[in-house]
Amino acid sequence: YVTSLAFFITGVALTLLDYRDLDGFYFQPHILAITHILALGWITMIISGAMFQLIPVSFHVRVFSISMAYLQYFLLTLGTIGMAAEFYVFNTGAVFVVSASLAFVALVIFGINVLVTLLRADKLNITGYHYLTAIVFLLIAISIGIILALNLRFGFLDVNHIKILKVHAHVAIVGFITIAIFGAVYQLIPMFSLAYEFSQTFGWIAYALTIIGVIGYAMGTVFGQNDLIARLGSVVMAAGIFAFLIECRIIFRKRIRKRLDVGLKQTVMSLVFLGLVAFLVVFSDLVRRPLGLDPDRIAFAVSFLVFYGYIGSLILGQMLKIGPFLTWLHKYSDKVG
């Protein structure tokens, strides 16, 4: 958590420093550096920390290997710093390749650790299935990522690099990060707002639609002769998001603790941003061409809302809840009872 916050502050500072780059094409050094600082150093780092905390609590099973978790942490930290620095100056030499490889190995270790831990649990709920699916998408995303990184150095792929990059981004942000967040929300919001006995139907619908949408987008982008299938995949993903928001509304309506503290208020704000993201995705796919809108502009708007609005508000809001709990646990857990 502490390391993720350091990466978050760095990413915010660079976004402010390099704001003019947001006015151009997204495949450029500073944007690539900032994106990976936020996606790997901030979001993935904090998701891994959250899973190591939430999985034992939720499923009454010990993390398979704390040593693997520490190894993953150090490799991911070093790999992210190296990748970001090399992206920033766009040097795809040996340091870049080694750094990308360190990050790849770190996330493979993380994926194996979480998968083995979850498979040792007696029973999985909706959160557990979300975590399992998120890890599978993570392994797919980093496999694509390391291939793209090596291709920047050696240029061996005879395909459209930007097209594969789009698949990498969607699988990582929607398939891994968003599905992992959905699973965590189903655990955290009921716990912090004291909500019980609520229907999970829309949660399962959101789960199915999000998976179908990601796969459809990826297949349509890679194999489609035009972008119709990819656009349909985007719309299905957006439908999954709307189903998730309905599930969140059901949970909040069932809560016993009616007053929302600052952490939950910020969490609610993140859901508003997420709804805006889904609306923009559908809007751009349906009316972008008739209105002559620039797809790169829309991509930047959506990306900014995803990183800073939706994910940012959610993480910062939940940190205000989880941070004090972890501090208490660290100081007093040996005195319980």
DRENLO-607932 format. One record per atom (N, C-alpha, C, O): y, x, z; residue in one letter. Coordinates in steps of 0.1 Angstrom, whole numbers, plus 5000, padded with zeros to 4 digits. Each point is the difference from the previous one (the first is absolute). Example, Ala and Ser with C-alpha at 12.3 -4.5 7.8 and 13.67 -1.06 7.14 Angstrom:
<padrens>
494351325078A501249915000A501250095000A500050105007A501149864986S501150095000S501149925008S501150055001S
</padrens>
This chain:
<padrens>
498850085000Y501249925000Y501350095000Y500949974993Y499150135015V501150095001V500350074987V501150014995V497850044999T500150074987T500549904989T500850044992T498749845008S500349904990S501549975001S500749984990S499950015022L501449985001L500850114995L501149984994L498450155008A500750114994A500149994985A501050034993A497949935001F499949984985F500949894996F500750014990F499449885018F500849894997F501550034999F500749974991F499750115020I501450045000I500350094988I501149994994I498050105003T500250094988T500149924988T500950024991T498249885007G500149924988G501349924999G500549994989G499949955022V501349935000V501250094996V500849964992V499250165014A501150094998A500050044985A501150014994A497750025000L500050044986L500449884991L500650024989L499049865015T500449894992T501549984999T500649974990T500150065022L501450005000L500650114992L501049984993L498450145009L500550124993L499949994985L500950044992L498049905003D499750004986D500149864994D499249964991D501749965014Y500149864996Y500349984986Y499649904994Y501150204999R500349994986R498750004992R500049944989R498950125016D498850004992D499449864999D499149974991D501349945017L499449865000L500649934987L499549894997L501550174997D500549934988D499350044987D500449964989D498650135012G499350054988G498649965000G499649905007G499650174984F498649974999F499350045013F500350105006F498649834998Y499450035013Y499150125000Y499750065010Y499849994978F499250125000F500950124999F500350064989F500249985022Q500950125001Q499850075014Q499549935009Q500850204992P499650085011P500449945014P499149985009P502249984993H500449965013H499449875004H499649985011H500249934979I499449875003I498550015004I499549945009I499850154984L498650035003L499950065014L499149965007L501850134996A500050065014A500249905011A499249995009A501849934989I500449905010I498849905002I499649965011I499949994977T498949905001T498850065008T499449925008T500250204989H498850065007H500350035015H499149995008H502250044995I500350025014I499949875008I499450005011I501049894982L499949875007L498649955000L499549955010L499850064978A498749944999A498950075008A499249945007A500950204992L499050085007L500450035014L499349985010L501950084991G500450055013G500449905010G499750015012G500949884984W500449895009W499049895001W499449985010W500349954979I499249885000I498650035003I499449945009I500050154983T498550035002T499850075013T499049975007T501950114997M499850075013M500049905012M499250005009M501749904990I500149905011I498949904999I499549955010I500050024978I498949914998I498750065007I499249945006I500650194991S498950075006S500150005015S499049985007S502150054998G500250005015G499749865006G499449985010G501149914983A499849875004A498549965000A499549935009A499850114980M498649964999M499250075011M499149945006M501250194997F499350075011F500349935014F499150015009F502049924992Q500349935012Q499449865000Q499449955010Q500749984979L499749854999L498549984999L499449905005L499950184987I498649984997I499150005013I499249915002I501050195007P499249995013P500449885008P499149945007P502250024993V500449895008V499449874994V499549915008V500550084979S499649874994S498549994999S499549885001S499850234997F498549994997F499250075010F498850014998F501850035013H499250065011H499150114996H498850005003H501750094989V499250114995V500950135000V501249994997V498250125007R500850125000R500250064986R499249984991R501950085007V500350074987V498950104998V499650085010V499849924978F498850094997F500350145004F499150065007F502050004989S500350145003S501450035002S500849984991S499650055022I501450045003I500350134993I501250024996I497950075003S500250134994S500449984985S500950074995S498449844998M500349974986M501449944999M500750034991M499749895019A501349945000A501150115001A501050004993A498850105016Y500950115002Y500150084987Y501150044995Y497749994999L500050084988L500749934989L500850064992L499049815007Q500749924990Q501550005002Q500850024990Q499649975022Y501550015003Y500650134996Y501149994993Y498350125010F500650134996F500050024985F501050054995F497949914999L499950024985L501049914993L500750044990L499449835015L501049914993L501450045002L500849994991L499550065021T501450055003T500450124991T501050004993T498150105006L500250114992L500149964985L500950054992L498149875004G500049964986G501249924995G500550024989G499949895020T501249924997T501350094999T500849984990T499450115019I501150095000I500050084987I501050014993I497950055004G499950084988G500249924987G500750054991G498749835008M500149924988M501549964998M500550014989M500149945022A501449954999A500950124996A500949984992A498950135014A500950124997A499950044985A500950024993A497849985002E499850044986E500449894991E500550034989E499349845014F500549904992F501650004999F500549984989F500150055022Y501550005000Y500650104990Y501049974994Y498450155005V500450094990V499250004987V500250084991V498849835009F499149984989F499350134995F500150044989F499350025021N499250124998N498549965002N499649985011N499750014978T498649965000T499050125000T499049994994T501450115013G499250125000G498949995011G499549905004G500150225001A498850015009A500349935013A499149935006A502150084999V500449945013V499849854999V499549935009V501050014980F499949864998F498549954999F499749905007F499550184986V498649964999V499350015013V499249915004V501050205004V499450015013V500549895009V499249945007V502150034993S500549905009S499449864997S499649925009S500350054978A499449874996A498649995004A499549905004A499850224995S498650005004S499849985015S499149935004S501850135004L500049985014L500249865004L499249945008L501749994986A500349865002A498849924996A499649905007A499850134982F498849934995F498850015010F499449905004F500350225000V499050035010V500249925013V499149945006V502250074998A500349935013A499749854999A499549955010A500949994979L499849854999L498549974998L499649895003L499750194990V498549984999V499450015014V499249915004V501250185005I499550015013I500449885008I499249945007I502050014992F500549885006F499149884996F499649925008F500250074979G499349894995G498549995005G499649905004G499850224996I498650015006I500049975014I499149925005I501950135003N500049975014N500249865004N499349945008N501649994984V500249855003V498849924995V499649915007V499850124982L498949934995L498850015009L499449895003L500350235002V498950015009V500249935013V499149945005V502250075000T500349935012T499949854999T499449945009T501150004980L499949864998L498549954998L499649905006L499650184987L498649964998L499250015012L498949955001L501650125010R499350005012R500349895009R499449985011R501649934986A500449895008A498949894999A499449984989A500549945021D499049905000D500349884991D499249954993D502150025006K500549894992K501450034995K500850045008K499549934979L501350014995L500749864998L499349914996L502050095006N500749884998N500950024987N499850094993N501249825005I500850014988I500750135000I500250064989I500349995022T500650135001T499150124996T500450084992T498449915012G499050104997G499750014985G499950114994G500049785000Y499749994985Y501250054992Y499950074990Y501349905015H501250064994H500050155001H500450074990H499349985021Y500050155002Y499050064991Y500350104994Y498549855005L499050054992L500450014985L499950104993L500749785003T500550004986T501150094997T500150064990T500849955020A501250094998A499550154999A500650074992A498449975015I499550135000I499350034986I500250114994I499149795001V499550024986V501150024990V499950084991V501149845009F501150014991F500850145003F500450064990F499649985022L500650135003L499350114993L500650094993L498149915008L499150104993L500250004985L500050104993L500249785001I500249994986I501450054997I500150084990I500949895018A501450044997A500150155001A500750064991A498750005019I500250155001I499150074989I500450114996I498649835000S499250064989S500850004987S500150104993S500649795004I500950004989I501250105002I500450074991I500149935021G501150095003G499750154998G500850074995G498049975010I499750144998I499850044986I500350114995I499149794997I499950034985I501450014994I500250094991I500749825013L501450014994L500650135004L500750064992L499149985021A500650135004A499550114992A500850094996A497949925002L499450114993L500449994985L500250104993L500049785002N500449984986N501550064998N500350054990N500549935020L501450064999L499950154999L500950064994L498150005012R499950145000R499350054987R500450104994R498549835003F499150064989F500149924987F499650044989F500949835012G500249924988G498749974992G499950024988G499049945019F498749984994F499749854996F499149984993F501849935012L499749864997L500649964986L501250034998L498049904994D500549964987D500449855001D499549924992D501350045018V500449865003V501550005003V500650115002V499949774999N501449985004N500150025015N499549925008N501250194996H500150045014H500749895008H499649975011H501549974983I500849905007I499249885003I500149935010I499050034980K499249885002K499050025011K499849915008K499650214993I499150025011I500750015014I499549965010I501850104989L500850005012L500349865006L500049995012L500249924979K500349865004K498749945008K500249945010K498650094984V498849965007V499950065014V499649945009V500650194991H500050085013H500949945010H499649985012H501649984984A501049955009A499649865005A500149975012A499449954979H499649865004H498850005009H499949935010H499150154987V498850015008V500350055014V499549955010V501450154991A500450065013A500949905008A499749985012A501349964982I500949925008I499549865002I500249955012I499149994979V499549865002V498650015005V499649945010V499550144983G498650005004G499850065014G499249955008G501450174995F499850065013F501149955010F499649945010F501650094988I501149985010I500149855003I500049975012I500249954978T500249865003T498849935006T500149925009T498750104986I498849945006I499850055014I499649925009I500750214994A499950055013A501049935009A499749975012A501550014983I501049945008I499649855003I500249955011I499349984979F499649865002F499050005011F500149915009F498950184991G499050005010G500650025014G499649945010G501350164991A500650035013A500949885005A500049985012A500749964979V500849885004V499249895006V500449945010V498450034984Y499249905006Y499550035014Y499649915008Y500550224996Q499650045013Q501250015009Q500049965012Q501150104983L501250035009L500849885003L500449985011L500049944979I500949895003I499349905009I500749965010I498150004989P499449915010P500050075014P500249935010P499550204991M500050075012M501350005007M500149985012M501050054981F501350015005F500749865002F500949995009F498749914984S500749875001S499149905007S500449895003S498450165001L499049915008L499749884991L500249885005L499250144983A499649894992A498550004999A499350104999A500149785003Y498649985001Y499549884991Y500849914997Y498050104999E499349884993E500849964988E500449884999E499950214992F500649964988F499150024988F499150085000F501149844989S499250014988S500350134993S501150044999S497850024996Q500150124992Q499849984985Q499850094993Q500249785003T499749974986T501050074990T499550074991T501849925012F500950064991F499950165001F500450064990F499249995021G499850145001G498950054991G500250104993G498749835006W498950034991W500449984986W499650084991W501249825006I500549984986I500950114996I499950054989I501049995020A500950124997A499150124998A500450084991A498649945016Y499150124999Y499450004986Y500050104993Y499449795003A499449994987A500950024988A499850074991A501449865010L500950004989L500650144999L500350054988L500050025023T500650134999T499050104993T500450084992T498349915012I499050094994I499949974985I500050104992I499949785005I499849964985I501350044993I499950054988I501249945018G501350044993G500150144997G500450054989G499250045021V500150144999V499050054989V500350084991V498549875010I498950044990I500549954986I499950084990I500649805009G500449954987G501250084994G500050034988G500950005021Y501250084995Y499550144995Y500450054990Y498750015018A499550144996A499249994987A500250084991A498949825008M499249994988M500949974987M499850064990M501149855012G500949964990G500950124995G500350014988G500250075022T500850114996T499350114993T500550064991T498349975014V499250114994V499349964987V500150084990V499349805009F499249964989F500649904991F499649984988F501549955016G500649894992G500750054988G500750115001G499349824988Q500750034988Q501549975002Q500950064993Q499449835015N501349975004N500149985015N498950025006N502249954999D500150005015D499849865005D500449975012D499049934981L499949875005L499149995012L500349945010L498550134990I499150005011I500650065012I499949965011I500850154987A500750075011A501149915006A500150005012A500649934980R501049915005R499449885008R500549965010R498349994985L499349905007L499550055014L500149935010L499550204989G499550065013G501250015010G499849975012G501450064983S501250005009S500249865006S500449995012S499549914980V500349865005V498949965010V500449945010V498450104988V498949975010V500350085013V499849945010V500650184989M500450085012M501149925008M500049995012M501049974980A501149925006A499549875007A500549975011A498549974983A499449885006A499350035013A500149935009A499350194991G499350045012G501150035011G499749975012G501450084984I501150025010I500549875006I500249995012I500049914979F500449875005F499049945009F500449945010F498350074987A499049955009A500050075014A499849945010A500550194990F500150085012F501249955008F499949985013F501249994981L501249955007L499749865006L500549975011L498749954982I499649875006I499250025012I500249935010I498850174990E499250035011E500950045012E499749965011E501250134986C500950045011C500849895006C500249995012C500249914980R500749895005R499149915009R500549955011R498350044985I499049935009I499850075013I500049935011I499950204989I499950075012I501249995009I499849975012I501450044983F501249985008F500149865006F500549995011F499149914981R500149875005R499049975012R500249915008R498750174993K499149995010K500350085013K499350005010K501850084989R500250095011R500449935013R500749895000R499050175011I500349955013I501450065004I500849925006I499450204992R501350075003R501049964989R500050064990R500849845013K500949954990K501250094997K500450014988K500150075022R501150084998R499550134993R499150075004R501649974985L499650124993L500950115004L501349995000L498150125005D500850125003D500450074988D499749964989D501050165013V500650074988V498950054991V500350004988V498650045018G498950054991G499549904991G499850024988G499949865017L499549894992L501049944990L499749964990L501650055014K501149954991K500050094988K500249964989K499750175014Q500050104988Q498749984992Q500150024988Q498849945018T498849974993T500249884991T499650004988T501049905017V500349884992V500950044988V499849954989V501250135014M500950054989M499250074989M500349984988M498750095016S499250074990S499249904991S499850034988S499849865018L499349904992L500949934990L499649964989L501750035015V501049944991V500250104988V500049954988V500050185015F500150104989F498849994991F500150024988F498749975018L498849994992L500049884991L499650014988L500949885017G500149884991G500950024989G499849964989G501350115013L501050044990L499350094989L500349994988L498950105017V499350094991V499149924991V500050024988V499249895018A499149924991A500849914990A499649994989A501549965016F500849924991F500550084988F500049964988F500550165015L500550094989L498950044990L500350014988L498550015018V498950044991V499749884990V499950034988V500049855017V499749894992V501249974990V499849984988V501450035017F501249984992F500150104989F500249964988F499550175015S500150104989S498949984990S500250024988S498649945016D498949984990D500249884991D499550004989D501249905017L500149874992L501250004991L500049954989L501150115016V501349984993V500750134996V501150004995V498250125008R500750134997R500350014986R501250034996R497949944995R500250024986R501049904994R500950044992R499049835011P501049904995P501450035004P500949984993P499350085019L501350035005L500550144997L501150045002L497950044992G500450134996G500250105012G500950094999G498449895012L500250085012L499350144998L499050004994L501650105012D499450134999D498950015010D500249995012D498650044984P498850005009P500150125010P499549985011P501250134985D500150115010D501049965011D499750045012D501349884986R500949955010R499249915010R500250015012R499049904982I499349915009I499050085008I499849975012I499550134982A499150095007A500650075012A499450005011A501850054987F500750065011F500449905011F499950035012F500649854984A500349905010A498849965008A500150005013A498849984980V498749965008V499650125009V499649975011V500450154984S499650115007S500850025013S499550035011S501849964987F500950025012F499849895010F499950035012F499949854984L499749895009L498650025007L499949975012L499150084981V498750025005V500150115011V499549985011V501150144986F500050115009F500949975012F499650025012F501649944986Y501049995011Y500149865006Y500349995012Y499549914979G500149875005G498849955007G500049975012G498950014980Y498749955005Y499350105009Y499849975012Y499850144983I499250105009I500950065011I499650015011I501750024985G500850065010G500349915012G499850045012G500649844986S500349905010S498749975009S500149995012S498850004981L498749975007L499650125009L499749985012L500350144983I499750125008I500950025012I499650025011I501749974986L501050025011L499949895010L500150035012L499749854984G499849895009G498850015009G500049985012G498850064982Q498850015007Q500050135009Q499450005011Q501450104985M500150125008M500749975014M499750065010M501249844989L500749965012L499049935010L500349995012L498649964982K499049945009K498950105004K499650005012K499950084978I498950085002I500450135008I499350055009I501950004988G500550125007G500049995015G499450095007G501249814999P499949995015P498549985005P499750065011P499549874981F498649995005F499350135000F499350035009F500950054980L499350135000L500550095011L499350085006L502049914997T500650095011T499449965013T499650085008T500349794995W499349955012W498650045001W499550055010W499849944978L498550045000L499950145003L499050045007L501850054987H499950145002H500350045015H499350095005H501649845001K500450045014K499149935011K499750075010K499849814987Y499349935011Y498649964997Y499449945009Y500050094979S498749954997S498950055010S499149935003S501150195002D499050065009D500149935014D499150035008D501949894994K500249945013K499549855000K500149935010K499650024978V499649864999V498849975009V499050074999V501149825009G498949975009G500050065013G499249985009G
</padrens>
